[in-house]
Amino acid sequence: MLMSGADFRDSLRRYDPTVFVDGRRVESIADDPQLAPGIAAIGVTYDFARRSEYQAVMTGTQHTSGKLVNRMLHINRSTQDLLNKLEAVRLVCRESGCAQRYLTHDAFNALFQATSRIDEDKGTDYHQRFVNYMHQVQADDLTCGVAMTDAKGDRSKRPHAQPNPDVYVRIKERRKDGIVINGTKAIVTAAPYVHELLVMPSRNMTEADADYAVCCAVPLDAPGVTIVARPAGRPGESAAKFSARYGQSTGVVMFEDVFVPWDRVFLAGEWEHSQFLTTTYATHHRHSCIGARAGFGDLLIGAGVLMCEANGLEPGATPHLRDRLVELIKIVEGFFACGVAASTYGQGDPSGAFQPEPVFSNVGKLLLSTQIYDMHRIGHEVSGGLIVALPGPDEDHNPETSGRLADMLTARPDVPYAQRMEVARLMEDLTASGEAGWYSLISLHGGGSPEAMKREIYRNYPIQERVAMVEKLLDRGVLAGEDGKPARNRQPGRCCVEGCSPPAVPEPVRELPPAQAKPDAAE
Ligand SMILES: Cc1cc2nc3c(=O)[nH]c(=O)nc-3n(C[C@H](O)[C@H](O)[C@H](O)COP(=O)(O)OP(=O)(O)OC[C@H]3O[C@@H](n4cnc5c(N)ncnc54)[C@H](O)[C@@H]3O)c2cc1C
């Protein structure tokens, strides 16, 4: 069953979670105006999967069941799947800014791979449990939020060494029928309006952290779950051209004695496997982030051109504006190309799933994580200051000012004032509002801080192969001197034709007269 966006919203009515937004208890997550833009953005992933022109990228056949499922829930089986997913994420994010649901895909693929690996090592049955759970989610076409980033407390201490044991989510009790978890996940996108939360470990663990190596699926309204969230986007703000319609909420999720039956538990104490699960998720997620931010880039490029035109300038005929727009295109397509490379060099896993090549995946995410600020800057540069100086939309209806404003703020006769204002407000929304800050931060820290990507790049890059290659070049004399002889000879004492002579013994230092030895006070 492939739900529509409207079905998705309706399906949330079955849930009665404990959600607070801005200090207020939310009565119905499906109907709360503060959450509506977030639900609408996820809704795009549902609607697009039902459109025939998007079927190839927005859906896939799940190999374990033979059923057609939404791409956001699909396990990759080939490099083409990886490419389709990348394109699908770009497609839904250029419509919605950020459609959020790709996190479910990233977690599902990491879990498919990790559970298989844990079973292989420990003789457990996590993989089949996970596959059963995944089939159910696919059949009901659900959305899962990813609750990975713990509150973490003191960053210098491991989970078990924290003064407050609940700043990381942990197994508090093991029962015959399941586990009881406690703790806090601090940043969870879409937390208040998903069907399920996938609790995942956020780091590598040591043996002492074994209780913190936990992964499980929890329904949003499970007893003991409390979500404290921000509004999704800028609901109700008339100047928010885009993010009043599409936005994203993030929530703090507190788990207090939450019972999880075994069939929903996919890691419970196997601390050695925590790192694999976390980094595999990160590789999938950073690949998805590339598609997501490329979609955001598409919005900026279009808005940038329209803004230039509304200002009376043709970007193609104005060298410095064309230059800035090409810079923006270079940034967006540059990191997107890393996503394409990560897809085409994607790797099969012993579980049968395919994952993006990790170096390209991390390099692409690292590029966008800092270049998002350049993307915003270029938007500001080509637009001018009007995007933050423009009087608010209420002024558009003020009989004392609106006529004069329209006369004075029209730039070219064929672009009406109202249209110029619309584009300016869109550009403000995307690059200079609170929501724009959200796009910066999700780019910089979402999926791990830049440092986490750098560590993964260094860990996965074939550095030793590069070293061996240069050593071979040296040995073969490829880097020979002008006389054609090798620039390096490994045989001791044979660095040149004559051989080395020992360095001369230095002359004993003559003692200087006191007046010369003392440094000048002026020095
Ligand atoms: C908008 C947004 C949406 C997000 N959505 C989700 C989501 O859906 N699910 C989810 O699980 N997470 C989500 N995240 C969380 C994201 O993964 C984290 O922000 C990221 O991993 C960084 O963690 P942090 O924010 O706790 O920062 P910190 O870990 O506090 O990092 C701050 C700085 O300190 C450095 N640092 C941290 N610890 C150490 C250390 N021990 N030694 C040296 N330096 C250190 C970091 O490198 C960084 O520069 C989201 C984040 C954002 C901003």
The ligand as a MOL file (V3000), in Angstrom:
LIG
                    3D

  0  0  0     0  0            999 V3000
M  V30 BEGIN CTAB
M  V30 COUNTS 53 58 0 0 0
M  V30 BEGIN ATOM
M  V30 1 C 18.8920 20.5060 12.3670 0
M  V30 2 C 19.4650 19.2290 12.8830 0
M  V30 3 C 18.7700 18.0530 12.7200 0
M  V30 4 C 19.2660 16.8490 13.2370 0
M  V30 5 N 18.5390 15.7100 13.1140 0
M  V30 6 C 18.9350 14.5790 13.7540 0
M  V30 7 C 18.1430 13.4070 13.7460 0
M  V30 8 O 17.0990 13.3530 13.1150 0
M  V30 9 N 18.5530 12.3460 14.4570 0
M  V30 10 C 19.7210 12.3510 15.1640 0
M  V30 11 O 20.0330 11.3570 15.7980 0
M  V30 12 N 20.5150 13.4420 15.1750 0
M  V30 13 C 20.1520 14.5570 14.4990 0
M  V30 14 N 20.9550 15.6770 14.5140 0
M  V30 15 C 22.1250 15.6760 15.3810 0
M  V30 16 C 23.4700 15.6920 14.7110 0
M  V30 17 O 23.8270 14.3900 14.3180 0
M  V30 18 C 24.4410 16.2860 15.7560 0
M  V30 19 O 24.1580 17.6690 15.8250 0
M  V30 20 C 25.8960 16.0560 15.4410 0
M  V30 21 O 26.2100 14.6950 15.5300 0
M  V30 22 C 26.7920 16.8470 16.4130 0
M  V30 23 O 26.4510 16.5360 17.7470 0
M  V30 24 P 26.0620 17.7060 18.7690 0
M  V30 25 O 25.0840 18.6080 18.1130 0
M  V30 26 O 25.6720 17.0510 20.0350 0
M  V30 27 O 27.3670 18.5430 18.9370 0
M  V30 28 P 28.5880 18.2400 19.8940 0
M  V30 29 O 28.8620 16.7920 19.9280 0
M  V30 30 O 28.3840 18.9260 21.1790 0
M  V30 31 O 29.7540 18.9260 19.0930 0
M  V30 32 C 30.1110 20.3110 19.2080 0
M  V30 33 C 31.5770 20.4480 18.8080 0
M  V30 34 O 32.4080 19.7710 19.7540 0
M  V30 35 C 33.2070 18.7760 19.1170 0
M  V30 36 N 33.2570 17.6050 19.9950 0
M  V30 37 C 32.2170 16.9040 20.5090 0
M  V30 38 N 32.6600 15.9100 21.2940 0
M  V30 39 C 33.9870 15.9650 21.2860 0
M  V30 40 C 35.0220 15.2070 21.9240 0
M  V30 41 N 34.7430 14.1720 22.7280 0
M  V30 42 N 36.2940 15.5550 21.6810 0
M  V30 43 C 36.5950 16.5940 20.8640 0
M  V30 44 N 35.6590 17.3570 20.2500 0
M  V30 45 C 34.3740 17.0500 20.4540 0
M  V30 46 C 32.5090 18.4860 17.7860 0
M  V30 47 O 33.3940 18.0420 16.7860 0
M  V30 48 C 31.8810 19.8290 17.4460 0
M  V30 49 O 32.7910 20.6380 16.7630 0
M  V30 50 C 20.5030 16.8540 13.9320 0
M  V30 51 C 21.2280 18.0450 14.0430 0
M  V30 52 C 20.7280 19.2180 13.5350 0
M  V30 53 C 21.5290 20.4810 13.7180 0
M  V30 END ATOM
M  V30 BEGIN BOND
M  V30 1 1 1 2
M  V30 2 1 2 3
M  V30 3 2 2 52
M  V30 4 2 3 4
M  V30 5 1 4 5
M  V30 6 1 4 50
M  V30 7 2 5 6
M  V30 8 1 6 7
M  V30 9 1 6 13
M  V30 10 2 7 8
M  V30 11 1 7 9
M  V30 12 1 9 10
M  V30 13 2 10 11
M  V30 14 1 10 12
M  V30 15 2 12 13
M  V30 16 1 13 14
M  V30 17 1 14 15
M  V30 18 1 14 50
M  V30 19 1 15 16
M  V30 20 1 16 17
M  V30 21 1 16 18
M  V30 22 1 18 19
M  V30 23 1 18 20
M  V30 24 1 20 21
M  V30 25 1 20 22
M  V30 26 1 22 23
M  V30 27 1 23 24
M  V30 28 2 24 25
M  V30 29 1 24 26
M  V30 30 1 24 27
M  V30 31 1 27 28
M  V30 32 2 28 29
M  V30 33 1 28 30
M  V30 34 1 28 31
M  V30 35 1 31 32
M  V30 36 1 32 33
M  V30 37 1 33 34
M  V30 38 1 33 48
M  V30 39 1 34 35
M  V30 40 1 35 36
M  V30 41 1 35 46
M  V30 42 1 36 37
M  V30 43 1 36 45
M  V30 44 2 37 38
M  V30 45 1 38 39
M  V30 46 1 39 40
M  V30 47 2 39 45
M  V30 48 1 40 41
M  V30 49 2 40 42
M  V30 50 1 42 43
M  V30 51 2 43 44
M  V30 52 1 44 45
M  V30 53 1 46 47
M  V30 54 1 46 48
M  V30 55 1 48 49
M  V30 56 2 50 51
M  V30 57 1 51 52
M  V30 58 1 52 53
M  V30 END BOND
M  V30 END CTAB
M  END
